[in-house]
Amino acid sequence: MESGEDRAEATRWERLLEEVPRHLFVPDIAVVGPILDDPRSWIDRTADPARWREAVDSDTALGTQLDDGAVDLAVKTGADPCALPTSSTSAPHLVAAMLDLLGAEQGDRVLEIGTGTGWTAALLARRVGEGNIVSVEIDAAVAAQAAENLRSAGVAVQLVTADGTKGWPAGAPYDRVHVTVGAADIPYAWVEQTRPGGVIVLPWMPRWEGAGHLLKLAVHDGAASGRLHDDCGFMLLRDQRPRSTRITGEPRESAATIDPRVFRLDEQGLAVAVAGLLPGVSGGGCQNADGTHRVAAREGDSHALAIYQPDSGRTEVSQRGPRDLWNELEDIVRRWEDWGRPQAHRYGVTITKDGLRFWLDRADRSASVRPRRA
């Protein structure tokens, strides 16, 4: 039986579809599943209009571009199963949650980072007025299609093709900044371009475990501070996507002093602690079919791999590069346990020109300073 809370959440996103129908912004062919060489992962308005409309009107994220446009959505048969979605229209419940956090009202100046299909720009225009929206999209082809979608829907907003990490200073200051793309490192330009008392809402997507959280930041005195909210998953800003490099260097072997099985996907509180306390470190843990548990960590030339063997109960560790990343992970586990194993909702961040400060429970309780990249 559906709870009252579930019904209320459904009502919020269903109301968005009534405000501005999403079907006006979805291409004839889109991706609805993770396996691209499976026909069930695609919708096609011409081939099956009923299924297309059902997906568009559901609480489902829809992929609208693959590999930055290198993959033609029309070529569904034999599509590269390793192609990555690089533009989409988000699941309506996430859009509703972000707009609720943003709290934009009529007359507010809003900067949107990541136009995508243009649907959220149209929703924002309904709330604040068309002339108060600046929406920035880095991909020229995506921006052109969004412009056409908005014209067809009868919505006129300022759409700019540019790098959203720099914001859009020509229209600043803004009352609200709405970010529809994941950020591992939060650009200070967004803070600079938000008026005192303004609000920034974004998906914070740190590199550890791929765990994302909606983040609402209030801007005061040249800084932006706020708590983590709902879990989420978004594509990263283009210049923050992970890059593959070879692992080099002589390994340093040791035995773990903690149980690596603590790094579980359901242990979001620990994942957030690692993300906040280890700047730039990517990785995570996984349970294998043979009962072994592996945790890998990577940052630049440093790499660590810990493998738990169920037969012996031992965990062998191999580390390379200038940092002993596994030792650093063990230190964070102990700190997290000393804090009482807090869950994700108790953390927050503060963004200043010097970088990201990570805190627990109170903004004046700093856990670390995360240096800003040059």
HUVENLIN-V880785 format. One record per backbone hydrogen bond with DSSP energy under -0.5 kcal/mol. NH is the residue of the N-H (numbers start at 1). CO is the residue of the C=O. E is the energy in kcal/mol with one decimal. If there is no record, write none. Layout:
NH | CO | E
NH | CO | E
This chain:
7 | 3 | -2.2
8 | 4 | -2.1
9 | 5 | -2.2
10 | 6 | -2.4
11 | 7 | -2.4
12 | 8 | -1.8
13 | 9 | -1.8
14 | 10 | -2.5
15 | 11 | -2.0
16 | 12 | -1.0
17 | 13 | -1.3
18 | 14 | -1.1
19 | 15 | -2.4
20 | 16 | -2.6
24 | 21 | -1.2
25 | 22 | -2.4
30 | 43 | -1.8
31 | 63 | -2.3
32 | 41 | -2.3
33 | 41 | -1.2
36 | 34 | -0.8
38 | 35 | -1.9
39 | 37 | -0.5
41 | 38 | -2.5
42 | 39 | -1.5
43 | 30 | -2.3
45 | 28 | -2.7
48 | 44 | -2.9
52 | 48 | -2.3
53 | 49 | -2.4
54 | 50 | -2.2
55 | 51 | -2.3
56 | 52 | -2.3
57 | 53 | -2.1
58 | 55 | -1.3
60 | 58 | -1.7
62 | 89 | -2.4
63 | 31 | -2.5
64 | 87 | -2.6
65 | 87 | -1.4
66 | 71 | -0.6
67 | 84 | -3.4
69 | 66 | -1.4
70 | 67 | -2.1
71 | 66 | -1.5
72 | 70 | -0.5
73 | 71 | -0.5
75 | 72 | -1.7
76 | 74 | -1.4
79 | 76 | -1.8
83 | 80 | -1.8
86 | 65 | -2.4
87 | 65 | -1.1
89 | 62 | -2.3
94 | 91 | -1.2
95 | 91 | -1.8
96 | 92 | -2.7
97 | 93 | -2.0
98 | 94 | -2.5
99 | 95 | -2.4
100 | 96 | -2.2
101 | 97 | -2.1
102 | 98 | -2.5
103 | 99 | -2.1
107 | 128 | -1.6
108 | 105 | -2.6
110 | 108 | -0.5
110 | 132 | -3.0
111 | 176 | -2.4
112 | 110 | -0.5
112 | 134 | -3.2
113 | 178 | -2.6
114 | 112 | -0.7
114 | 136 | -3.3
115 | 136 | -0.5
118 | 115 | -2.0
122 | 118 | -2.0
123 | 119 | -2.1
124 | 120 | -2.7
125 | 121 | -2.1
126 | 122 | -1.5
127 | 123 | -1.0
128 | 124 | -2.5
129 | 125 | -1.9
132 | 129 | -1.9
133 | 130 | -1.3
134 | 110 | -2.4
135 | 158 | -2.9
136 | 112 | -3.0
137 | 160 | -2.7
140 | 138 | -0.6
143 | 139 | -2.7
144 | 140 | -2.4
145 | 141 | -2.1
146 | 142 | -2.5
147 | 143 | -2.5
148 | 144 | -1.8
149 | 145 | -2.7
150 | 146 | -2.8
151 | 147 | -2.2
152 | 148 | -2.5
153 | 149 | -1.7
154 | 151 | -1.2
155 | 150 | -2.9
157 | 155 | -0.6
158 | 133 | -1.7
159 | 157 | -0.7
160 | 135 | -3.0
160 | 158 | -0.5
162 | 137 | -1.1
162 | 160 | -0.8
164 | 162 | -0.8
166 | 163 | -1.7
167 | 164 | -1.8
171 | 168 | -1.8
172 | 169 | -1.2
174 | 193 | -2.5
175 | 109 | -2.0
176 | 109 | -2.1
177 | 199 | -2.3
178 | 111 | -2.9
179 | 177 | -0.6
179 | 201 | -2.6
180 | 113 | -2.8
180 | 178 | -0.5
182 | 235 | -3.3
183 | 203 | -2.3
187 | 185 | -0.6
190 | 187 | -1.0
191 | 187 | -0.6
192 | 188 | -2.6
193 | 189 | -1.7
194 | 191 | -1.6
195 | 174 | -2.7
197 | 219 | -3.5
198 | 195 | -2.5
199 | 175 | -1.9
200 | 217 | -2.6
201 | 177 | -2.6
202 | 215 | -2.0
204 | 202 | -0.8
204 | 213 | -2.9
205 | 183 | -1.7
205 | 203 | -0.7
206 | 211 | -0.5
209 | 283 | -3.7
211 | 208 | -1.6
212 | 210 | -0.6
212 | 232 | -0.8
213 | 204 | -2.2
214 | 230 | -3.1
215 | 202 | -2.7
216 | 227 | -1.4
217 | 200 | -3.2
217 | 215 | -0.6
218 | 225 | -2.7
219 | 198 | -2.4
220 | 218 | -0.5
220 | 223 | -2.7
223 | 220 | -1.8
224 | 351 | -2.1
225 | 218 | -2.3
226 | 349 | -2.2
228 | 347 | -2.0
229 | 214 | -3.2
232 | 212 | -2.0
237 | 182 | -2.2
240 | 237 | -2.0
241 | 238 | -1.1
248 | 246 | -0.6
252 | 319 | -2.5
253 | 251 | -0.6
254 | 317 | -2.1
256 | 315 | -2.5
260 | 258 | -0.7
262 | 259 | -1.7
263 | 260 | -2.0
264 | 262 | -1.8
267 | 264 | -1.8
268 | 266 | -1.3
271 | 267 | -1.9
272 | 268 | -2.6
273 | 269 | -1.7
274 | 270 | -2.5
275 | 271 | -2.3
276 | 272 | -2.5
277 | 273 | -2.0
278 | 274 | -2.3
279 | 277 | -0.6
281 | 278 | -1.6
282 | 298 | -2.7
283 | 207 | -1.2
284 | 296 | -1.9
286 | 294 | -2.3
288 | 292 | -2.9
291 | 288 | -1.9
293 | 308 | -1.3
294 | 286 | -2.4
295 | 306 | -2.3
296 | 284 | -2.3
297 | 304 | -2.3
298 | 282 | -2.3
299 | 302 | -2.3
302 | 299 | -2.4
303 | 320 | -2.1
304 | 297 | -2.3
305 | 318 | -2.4
306 | 295 | -2.7
307 | 316 | -2.5
308 | 293 | -3.0
309 | 314 | -2.9
310 | 308 | -0.6
313 | 309 | -2.6
314 | 309 | -0.6
316 | 307 | -2.0
317 | 254 | -3.1
318 | 305 | -2.6
319 | 252 | -1.8
320 | 303 | -2.9
325 | 323 | -1.2
328 | 324 | -1.8
329 | 325 | -2.2
330 | 326 | -2.5
331 | 327 | -2.0
332 | 328 | -1.8
333 | 329 | -2.4
334 | 330 | -2.1
335 | 331 | -2.1
336 | 332 | -3.0
337 | 333 | -2.4
338 | 334 | -2.3
339 | 335 | -1.8
340 | 337 | -1.2
341 | 336 | -2.4
346 | 343 | -1.8
347 | 344 | -1.9
348 | 359 | -2.3
349 | 226 | -2.4
350 | 357 | -2.4
351 | 224 | -3.4
352 | 350 | -0.5
352 | 355 | -2.6
355 | 352 | -1.3
356 | 370 | -1.8
357 | 350 | -3.1
358 | 356 | -0.5
358 | 368 | -1.1
359 | 348 | -2.8
360 | 365 | -1.2
361 | 346 | -3.5
362 | 360 | -2.4
365 | 362 | -1.9
366 | 364 | -0.7
367 | 358 | -3.8
368 | 358 | -1.1
370 | 356 | -3.5
371 | 369 | -0.8
372 | 354 | -1.0
